[in-house]
Amino acid sequence: MRRSLLILAIALGASAGVMFAIGGGHAVVLSVEILLPLGAAALLVAHAANAGRLRLRTLRHRFQLGLGLALGQLLAAMVIGAAVMFVSPEDAWTTIGILVFAALIAGCAAQLLLRDVVADVRAIGDGLHAVERGERDAHITARSSEELVDLAGTANRMIETLHSEERSRDAAEAARRQVIAAVSHDLRTPLTSLRLLTQALDDELVDAETARRYVKTMGANVRALGTLIDDLFELSRLHAGDFAWTTEAVPLAELIQETITAIGAQADAGSVAVSARIAPGLAPALANPEKLQRVLLNLLQNAIHNTPHDGSVLVTAEEAEGSVAIEVSDTGRGIPAEDRSRVFEAI
């Protein structure tokens, strides 16, 4: 309100200065008597609209009100001035006619100028409503003014950021589900081995040497269980986006032998002989030992499951073109040709 009063005072001062130069003090008093009520009334209406006392639902309505106040003051001032100041009524009405013509043309021009602004505001609103409905491919375009172009660009960057964050969240959720599924599947191998071993020891069906070997095998399975349980703690790291595997030099001969020991109870239960053939002097492999052992355990479990009684499973490890190749082969029926393309799909 203070700013509006200041502008009103400045406008009156400027008008009074012009009128004083033309008609002296009497003209100044007369112009102030005409212009002050008109200006004050226009500002009061504008403030009432800005405060929400007038029902102006759209940007177009606000613009039309502003244009109407400006042109209405001019028209009212001309009518009052014609009644008070002009000597020739013809000149007054001619001026009023010109003013009405100019007002109509100005209103039409204002509508044209406002059309693109309203369209841009509507496009921005429609784009944000689309994002609210879950659409993430919305792209907002504006062209009427730099302010709206900048606003549309900000909205597009916000949509892209939101989409990126949702993709990251979905990827983390998918990884979390994969970890849960993999751990749930892999837990069955050491648990099955421990169940078979403890049952054999509990039934006292083995000699002392076999019992010691079974205890060693149980230790390998307990360590495998510990690794799987540690993997469950990775879920919180997945949720935080802080997930990375570490690698180290892994002595493959030891890892393969330990894995064969851990799977020994299942092999014995199925009457399947599991052995290893490791190339002499095989260099350590750069890998994550826990993850590598889990893969090997899964391969051995599948091989034992699909090998008939008195069959055999062989694990080979040798250098191949600067890398180390580990192969698990068995005397089972093999994988049908139609299923080979799907061997790495989770089931």
N, C-alpha and C positions, 0 to 999 in steps of 0.2 A: 504493500500500500504506500509506503514512504516513497519508493521509486516512482510509482505512478503519479503521486502528488508533485514530485520534483519535475517530472516531464510535463505535467500540466502547467506548472508555473513557467517553465522555460518556453513552452509553446505560446502561452499568453504574452510573455514578455516580447517574443519575436514578433507576434502579430501586432502588439501595441506599438512597437517601434516603427513598423511599416505604416500603420495607420496615422501615427503622429506626424510622420514625414509628409503624408498626403493631406490629412485633414485637420491636424492640430489636436488639441486636448479633447475637444468634443467627440471627435472620431474615435479616440482611444477609449473613452468611457463607453461609447455606444458599442464598440466591438467587444469590449470585455463583458458587457451586459448580455451580448448575444452568445459569445463563444464559451464563457465560463460554465453556464448551465449545461450546454450541449456536451462539452468535454467531460465534465464531472459525471453526467448521466451515462455516457459511453463507458467510462472507466468503471463505474459501479456495476454496470451490466457485465463487463468483462470479468471483474473480480467474482461476481456471483456465479458466473459460468465456471470459472476456474475452481471455485470452492465446491462445486457439485450441486449448487442450488437450482441450476437449470439442467434439464435432461438432454444433454448432448452426448449421444451414444457413440458417434463415430468421429474420426478425424475430419471427414468432409463437413459435418455439421459445425464443428468448431471453426473451420476455415470460412464457411459461409457466414457465420455470425460475425467474425472479424471484418469480413468484407462489407457486410450490411451495416455495421457500426460506422465504418469509415465513410462509406458513401451516404449513409443516412445523415451524418453530421453535415456533410457538404450540402446536401439537398435542403435540410432544415435551415442552415445558415443562409442559403440563397433566398429561400422563401421569406425568412424574417428580414433579411437585408433588403429585399425588394419592397417590403411593406414599409420600411423605416427610412431607407437611405436613398433609393434610386428615384430620380426625377421622372424618368421615362419608364412606364410599365412595360412597354414593348421590349426595351433593352433587358429588363429583369426577366421577363418570360422567355426571351431568346436564350439568355444565359442558363435558365433552368432547363430548357429543352436540350441545350448542348450537354448539360450535366447529366440528364437522364440518359441520353444517348451514350455518353462516356461510361456511365455506370453499368449499362447493359453489356457493352463491349468488354468492360473490365471483368464483369462477372463471368462472361463466356471464356475469356482468356484464363481467368483463375481456375475454372473447371478443367480446362485443357491441361494447365500446368499441374493441377492436383491429381489428375487421372493416373499418371505413372507412379506418383508417390503412394496413392492408395493401393495400386496394384502390387507394388513392392512390399508394403506393409502386410498385405493379405498373403503374399507368397511366403514371407518369413513366418507368419503365423501358421499357415498350412504346413510348412516344412517342420516346424516344431511340434505341431499336433501329430504329424506322421511319426516322428521320433517317439512321442508319448505312447503311440499305439504299438511300438516295438519295431518299426521299420528303421533299418540302419544304412540304407542306400540312398536316403533323401539328400538332394543337393539343392541348395537355395540360391537363386539368382536375383540380383537387384541391379538397377541401372539408372534410377531417376536422380540420385544425389550421392555424393561421396559418403555422407553419413550412413545412408541405408546400405550402400555397397560394403562399407566397412562392417556394419552390423551383420549383413549376410555372410561375409567372410568369417567373422567371429563365430557365428552359428554353425557354419560348415566345419570349422576346426573343432568346435565342441562335439559335433556329431562324430567326427573321425576319431577324436580322443575317446569318446564313449565306446565306439565300436572296437577300438584297439584294446581297451581295458576289458571289454566283454570277451574278446577273443582270447586274451591272456587268461582270464578267469576260466573260460571253458576248457582251454588247453590244460590248465592246472587241475581242473576237475576230472578231465579224461585221464590224465596221468595218475591222479589219485585212485580212480577206479581200476586202472590197470595194475597199480601196485597191490591193491587189495585182492584183485582176482589172481594175480601171479603168486602172492604170498599164500593165499588160501589154497591154491593148487599145490604149491611146492611144500607146504606143511605136511601134506599127506605122505611124502616119501620118507622123511626121517621118523615120523610118528608110526608109520607101518613097520619100519625096521625095528624101532624100539619095542613095539608091541610083540613082534615075533621073537626078538631076542629075550625080552623079559619072560615071555611065556615059556621059552625053552629052558631058561635058567630056573624058573619057578618049578617046572616039572622035573628038574634034576635029570634031564635026559642026555646031558653032555658030560664029557670027562673034564678034568681040570684044565688041560691045555686048551680045549675048545672053549671052556668058560672064560679063560683069560683073553682069548681072541674075541669072544663076544663082548666082553667088557670094553676092549679097545674099540670095537666097532660102535658100541653104544656111545663112547666118548666122541667119536667122529660125528655121530648123528646129533648129539647134544650141541656140539659146536655149530652144526648146520642150522639147528633150531635157533640158536642165539643170533646167527646172521639174519635169519628170516624175521626174528622179532625186532632186530635193529632196523630192518627195512620199514617196519611199521612206523617207526619214529620219523621216517623221511616224509610222512604225510604232512606234518606241520611245515616242513621245509618246502614241500610242493606248494602248499597254500600261500606261503610267503614269497614264492617265486625264487627261492634260494636253493636250487637243486643242481648238484653237479657231482659226477662220479670222479673219484680219484683213481689213478693208475700207478702201478709199481712193477718192478721186475719180479715176475712170478716163476719160480722153479716148477716147470710143468710135471716133471717126473713125480715129485712129492704130491702135488695137487691131484694128479690122476690116481695115484695109488691110494690116497686118502679117500677119494670119491668112490673108488671100487670097494674099499673097506666099508664105507658107509652104506653102500647098496647091497652088501654081501648077504644080509639076512633075506632080502627079497629074492635074490638070485638062488640061494639055497632052497627057499620055499618052492620055487618053480623048477628046481633041478636044472638050472642054467649055469654054465661055467662062464665066468667073466674074467678076462685077462687083458694085459696091456703089452704093447710092443712099442717101446720108445727108442728113438734113434740115439746111439751113443753120443755123448758130448752135446746134447741138445741145449742151445742157449736159452736163458730165461726169456719169457715173453712179456712185453709191456701190456698189462691188462689190469682189470679190477679182479682180484682173486675170488671174492665172494660171488660176484655176478658170474664169473667164468665157471665156478664150481656149480652154481645153480643151473646153468645151461647144460653142463655135463651130466648132472644128476637127472635132469629131465630126459635127456637123450638115452641115458642108460635105463631109466625106468620104463620108457616106451619100448626100448629094444627087448628088455626082459619080458615085458607084458606080451609082446608079439612073437616071442620065440617059444617053440614047443619044448616039452620036457626033453632033457638030455641034449638040448641045443647049446650054442655058445655065442657069446658076445665078445667082440675084440675092439679095444681102444688103441688106435695108433697115433703117434705124434712124430712128425718129422719136419725138417725145413723144406720150404717150397718158395722159391723165387724171393728170397730175402725176408720171408715171413715164416710163421710156424702153422702148420696144418694139423688139426686134430680131427680124427675120423672115428665114428662109432659104426661098426658093422655087426650084423647078426645073421644067424642061419634061419631066420623066420621067413614068413611068406612075402615080405616086402610090402611096399605101398602101391596100391593100384594106380595105374597110369592116370585115371581120371581124377585122382585126389592129390597128385603130386604138386599141382599149382597152389594148393591150399594148405600146405603143411605148416606154414608159419602163421596161419590165422588162429586167433584165440577161440576156444570152444568152451 
